Amino acid sequence: MAAKTVLVTGGSGFLGAALVKRLSASGQRVRVFDNFFRGLPERLKGLKNVELVQGDVRDPKSVLRAARGAFRIWHLAFVNGTRYFYEQPGLVLEVGVKGMVNVLDAALAAGTQELIVASSSEVYQTPLVVPTPEEVPLVIPNPWNPRYSYAAGKIITEMLALHGARGIKRVVLFRPHNVYGPDMGREHVIPQLSLKIKGLCAKEHGSVRLTVQGTGAETRSFVYIDDFTDGLMLLEKKGRHRSIYHIGTREEISIKRLAEAIGRCFGRKVIVVPGPAAEGGTRRRCPDTTKIEKLGYKPKVSLREGLLKTVRWYAAQK
């Protein structure tokens, strides 16, 4: 039997490319739809049964053409990266909301049977419960803060997927929690710290002083890209209709300890210096992963091992 075609929007991004590689390796025919605004087609070079279609999720005709013949759609296209939230909130919202509406309309028109949608931990901001389950309230603390453009777009995405996809047999949502790994771009905390420490090591001997946003006591939990993709594959097979799943780890670490660990990857001691905090930042974030663990999810890559792989990749870049 011929393999069914699946469509991945945003398939040349960090998360999307990892997913496409796994789908290709499993023998599926994959159509990637991306405008390469942040994604890199080079990430997909040499993959079998992968078709690249350049287009913008804001264009309904292009999305419909890409969706035709697709049994399943993975919708990951969005504008990520904190810098964009602050500098181009209108673009973030436009891509997020129009993109989801167009993907939903295209899926219904094309007769797509399954839709798996990327959301974000940003939808619940600063939760009352940590580790945080999927059922917590979704919050926009301050609509005047452009940072929340991303969270707002993801909340609307969730609502549209849950309530606007009644004609699709299976709709599943997932919320990534600080996924990291080599080639993840430069807009996230681990590559930012790695590149800053790399620069400091080139200029200074011995210990290096690193200024961070906030006190350094803020915490996150990080999941390596391979473990995250394992979670996606479980959702493909076992994710329940109209369900939301957190994908991440429960290993919570402060930004101060994270910076020190990255410093050790360079063989240096890092002295963390507190700096101004970005308005709207979250003090703690750690997911409750009980729901996806019941499907068989179990991360394998320790933070120490994953950091070493990631930092070495960034250290080798010019």
For each residue, the residues with C-beta under 8 A, 3 or more apart:
1:
2: 29
3: 27 28 29 49
4: 28 29 71 72
5: 29 30 31 69 70 71
6: 23 28 29 30 31 70 71 72 73 74
7: 30 31 32 33 66 67 70 72 73 74 112
8: 11 16 19 20 23 30 31 32 33 73 74 76
9: 16 33 34 57 63 66 73 74 75 76 77 99 103
10: 13 15 16 33 34 39 57 75 76 77 78 118
11: 8 16 17 19 20 30 32 33 34 39 44 74 76
12: 16 17 20 32 34 36 39 40 41 43 44 52
13: 10 16 17 34 38 39 76 77 80
14: 17 18 179 181 183 184 185 225
15: 10 18 19 76 118 176 179 225 228
16: 8 9 10 11 12 13 19 20 32 34 39 74 76 77
17: 11 12 13 14 20 21 39 40 43 44
18: 14 15 21 22 181 225 226 228 229
19: 8 11 15 16 22 23 74 76 229 232
20: 8 11 12 16 17 23 24 30 32 44 47 50
21: 17 18 24 25 44 47
22: 18 19 25 26 229 232 233
23: 6 8 19 20 26 28 30
24: 20 21 27 28 30 47 48 49 50
25: 21 22
26: 22 23 233
27: 3 24 49
28: 3 4 6 23 24 49
29: 2 3 4 5 6 49 51
30: 5 6 7 8 11 20 23 24 47 49 50 51
31: 5 6 7 8 50 51 53 66 70
32: 7 8 11 12 16 20 44 50 51 52 53
33: 7 8 9 10 11 53 55 57 62 63 66 77
34: 9 10 11 12 13 16 39 41 52 53 54 55 77
35: 39 54 55 56 57
36: 12 39 40 41 54
37: 79
38: 13 79 80 81 185
39: 10 11 12 13 16 17 34 35 36 43
40: 12 17 36 43
41: 12 34 36 44 45 52
42: 45
43: 12 17 39 40 183
44: 11 12 17 20 21 32 41 47 50 52
45: 41 42
46:
47: 20 21 24 30 44 50
48: 24
49: 3 24 27 28 29 30
50: 20 24 30 31 32 44 47
51: 29 30 31 32
52: 12 32 34 41 44
53: 31 32 33 34 65 66
54: 34 35 36
55: 33 34 35 59 62 63 65 66
56: 35 59 62
57: 9 10 33 35 62 63 77 95 98 99 102 103
58: 94 95 98 99 102
59: 55 56 62 63 102
60: 63 64 102 105 106
61: 64 65
62: 33 55 56 57 59 65 66
63: 9 33 55 57 59 60 66 67 99 102 103 105 106
64: 60 61 67 68 102 105 106 109 110
65: 53 55 61 62 68
66: 7 9 31 33 53 55 62 63 70 106
67: 7 63 64 70 73 103 106 107 109 110 112
68: 64 65 110
69: 5 110
70: 5 6 7 31 66 67 73 110 112
71: 4 5 6 112 113 114
72: 4 6 7 112 113 114 115 116 236
73: 6 7 8 9 67 70 103 106 107 112 114 115 116
74: 6 7 8 9 11 16 19 116 118
75: 9 10 99 100 103 115 116 117 118
76: 8 9 10 11 13 15 16 19 118
77: 9 10 13 16 33 34 57 95 99 103
78: 10 92 95 96 99 118 150 153 154 157
79: 37 38 84 88 91 92 95 96 150
80: 13 38 84 150 187
81: 38 84 85 185 187 188
82: 85 86 147 187 188 278
83: 86 87 187
84: 79 80 81 87 88 91 92 150 187
85: 81 82 89 92 146 147 148 149 150
86: 82 83 89 146 147 278
87: 83 84 146
88: 79 84 91 92
89: 85 86 92 93 146 147 149
90: 93 94 149
91: 79 84 88 94 95
92: 78 79 84 85 88 89 95 96 149 150 153
93: 89 90 96 97 149 152 153
94: 58 90 91 97 98
95: 57 58 77 78 79 91 92 98 99 153
96: 78 79 92 93 99 100 150 152 153 154 156 157
97: 93 94 100 101 153 156 157
98: 57 58 94 95 101 102
99: 9 57 58 63 75 77 78 95 96 102 103
100: 75 96 97 103 104 117 156 157 160 161
101: 97 98 104 105 160
102: 57 58 59 60 63 64 98 99 105 106
103: 9 57 63 67 73 75 77 99 100 106 107 115
104: 100 101 107 108 115 160 161 164 165
105: 60 63 64 101 102 108 109
106: 60 63 64 66 67 73 102 103 109 110 112
107: 67 73 103 104 110 112 115 165 168
108: 104 105 111 112 165 167 168
109: 64 67 105 106
110: 64 67 68 69 70 106 107
111: 108
112: 7 67 70 71 72 73 106 107 108 115 168
113: 71 72 168 169 170
114: 71 72 73 168 169 170 171 172
115: 72 73 75 103 104 107 112 161 165 168 170 171 172
116: 72 73 74 75 171 172 173 174 232 235 236 239
117: 75 100 157 158 161 171 172 173 174
118: 10 15 74 75 76 78 173 174 176
119: 123 154 157 158 173 174 175 244
120: 123 150 151 154 175 176
121: 124 132 175 176 177 178 246 248 285 287
122: 125 150 151 154
123: 119 120 138 139 151 154 155 158 175
124: 121 127 132 136 137 138 139
125: 122 139 140 141 148 151 282
126: 139 141 282 283 284
127: 124 130 132 136 285
128: 136
129: 132 133 136 288
130: 127 252 284 285 286
131: 250 252 286 287 288 289
132: 121 124 127 129 136 246 285 286 287 288
133: 129 136 246 288 290 291
134: 175 244 245 246 288 291
135:
136: 124 127 128 129 132 133
137: 124
138: 123 124 155 158
139: 123 124 125 126
140: 125 143 148 151 152 155
141: 125 126 145 148 280
142: 145 148 280
143: 140 148 152
144:
145: 141 142 148 279 280
146: 85 86 87 89 149
147: 82 85 86 89 150 151 278 279 280
148: 85 125 140 141 142 143 145 151 152 280
149: 85 89 90 92 93 146 152 153
150: 78 79 80 84 85 92 96 120 122 147 153 154
151: 120 122 123 125 140 147 148 154 155
152: 93 96 140 143 148 149 155 156
153: 78 92 93 95 96 97 149 150 156 157
154: 78 96 119 120 122 123 150 151 157 158
155: 123 138 140 151 152 158 159
156: 96 97 100 152 153 159 160
157: 78 96 97 100 117 119 153 154 160 161
158: 117 119 123 138 154 155 161 162 173 244
159: 155 156 162 163 164
160: 100 101 104 156 157 163 164 165
161: 100 104 115 117 157 158 164 165 171 173
162: 158 159 165 171 173 242
163: 159 160 166
164: 104 159 160 161
165: 104 107 108 115 160 161 162 168 171
166: 163
167: 108
168: 107 108 112 113 114 115 165 171
169: 113 114 241
170: 113 114 115 239 241
171: 114 115 116 117 161 162 165 168 241 242
172: 114 115 116 117 235 239 240 241 242 243 245
173: 116 117 118 119 158 161 162 243 244 245
174: 116 117 118 119 231 232 235 239 244 245 246 247
175: 119 120 121 123 134 244 245 246 247 287
176: 15 118 120 121 179 223 228 247 248
177: 121 221 222 223 246 247 248 249 285 286 287
178: 121 188 189 220 221 222 223 248 285
179: 14 15 176 184 222 223 224 225 228 247 248
180: 184 188 190 222 223 224 225 306 307 310
181: 14 18 184 224 225 226 306 309 310
182: 225 309 310 313 314
183: 14 43 313
184: 14 179 180 181 188 190 191 225 310
185: 14 38 81 188 191
186: 191 192 195
187: 80 81 82 83 84 191 192
188: 81 82 178 180 184 185 191 192
189: 178 192 193 220 255 258
190: 180 184 193 194 222 258 262 307 310 311
191: 184 185 186 187 188 194 195 310 314
192: 186 187 188 189 195 196
193: 189 190 196 197 210 212 258 259 262
194: 190 191 197 198 262 265 310 311 314 315
195: 186 191 192 198 199 314
196: 192 193 199 200 210
197: 193 194 200 201 208 210 259 262 263 266 268 270
198: 194 195 201 202 266 314 315
199: 195 196 202 203
200: 196 197 203 204 208 209 210
201: 197 198 204 208 266 268
202: 198 199
203: 199 200
204: 200 201 207 208
205:
206: 268 269
207: 204 268 269 270 271
208: 197 200 201 204 263 268 269 270 271
209: 200 270 271 273
210: 193 196 197 200 259 263 270 271 272 273
211: 273 274 275
212: 193 216 255 256 259 272 273 274 275
213: 255 275 276 277 278 281
214: 217 218 255 274 275 276 277 278 281
215: 218 256 274 277
216: 212 254 255 256 259 272 274
217: 214 254 255 256 283
218: 214 215 254 255 281 282 283 284
219: 252 253 254 255 283 284 285 286
220: 178 189 252 253 255 258 285 286
221: 177 178 248 249 250 251 252 253 285 286 287
222: 177 178 179 180 190 248 249 251 253 258 303 306
223: 176 177 178 179 180 227 228 231 247 248 249 299
224: 179 180 181 227 228 299 301 303 305 306 309
225: 14 15 18 179 180 181 182 184 228 229
226: 18 181 229 230 300 301
227: 223 224 230 231 249 299 300 301
228: 15 18 176 179 223 224 225 231 232 247 248
229: 18 19 22 225 226 232 233
230: 226 227 233 234 297 299 300
231: 174 223 227 228 234 235 245 247 292 297
232: 19 22 116 174 228 229 235 236 247
233: 22 26 229 230 236 237
234: 230 231 237 238 239 292 295 296 297
235: 116 172 174 231 232 238 239 245 292 295
236: 72 116 232 233 239
237: 233 234
238: 234 235 295 296
239: 116 170 172 174 234 235 236 243 245 295
240: 172 243
241: 169 170 171 172
242: 162 171 172
243: 172 173 239 240 291
244: 119 134 158 173 174 175
245: 134 172 173 174 175 231 235 239 291 292 295
246: 121 132 133 134 174 175 177 287 288 289 291 292
247: 174 175 176 177 179 223 228 231 232 287 289 292 297
248: 121 176 177 178 179 221 222 223 228 286 287 289
249: 177 221 222 223 227 287 289 299 303
250: 131 221 286 287 288 289
251: 221 222 303
252: 130 131 219 220 221 284 286
253: 219 220 221 222 257 258 261 303
254: 216 217 218 219 257 258
255: 189 212 213 214 216 217 218 219 220 258 259 272
256: 212 215 216 217 259 260 272
257: 253 254 260 261
258: 189 190 193 220 222 253 254 255 261 262
259: 193 197 210 212 216 255 256 262 263 270 272
260: 256 257 263 264 269 270 272
261: 253 257 258 264 265 303 304 307
262: 190 193 194 197 258 259 265 266 270 307 311
263: 197 208 210 259 260 266 268 269 270
264: 260 261 267 268 269
265: 194 261 262 307 308 311 312 315
266: 197 198 201 262 263 311 315
267: 264
268: 197 201 206 207 208 263 264
269: 206 207 208 260 263 264
270: 197 207 208 209 210 259 260 262 263
271: 207 208 209 210
272: 210 212 216 255 256 259 260
273: 209 210 211 212
274: 211 212 214 215 216
275: 211 212 213 214
276: 213 214
277: 213 214 215 281
278: 82 86 147 213 214 281
279: 145 147
280: 141 142 145 147 148
281: 213 214 218 277 278
282: 125 126 218 285
283: 126 217 218 219
284: 126 130 218 219 252
285: 121 127 130 132 177 178 219 220 221 282
286: 130 131 132 177 219 220 221 248 250 252
287: 121 131 132 175 177 221 246 247 248 249 250
288: 129 131 132 133 134 246 250 291
289: 131 246 247 248 249 250 292 293 297
290: 133 293 294
291: 133 134 243 245 246 288 294 295
292: 231 234 235 245 246 247 289 295 297
293: 289 290 296 297 298
294: 290 291
295: 234 235 238 239 245 291 292
296: 234 238 293
297: 230 231 234 247 289 292 293
298: 293
299: 223 224 227 230 249
300: 226 227 230
301: 224 226 227 305 306
302: 305 306
303: 222 224 249 251 253 261 306 307
304: 261 307 308
305: 224 301 302 308 309
306: 180 181 222 224 301 302 303 309 310
307: 180 190 261 262 265 303 304 310 311
308: 265 304 305 311 312
309: 181 182 224 305 306 312 313
310: 180 181 182 184 190 191 194 306 307 313 314
311: 190 194 262 265 266 307 308 314 315
312: 265 308 309 315 316
313: 182 183 309 310 316 317
314: 182 191 194 195 198 310 311 317
315: 194 198 265 266 311 312
316: 312 313
317: 313 314
318:
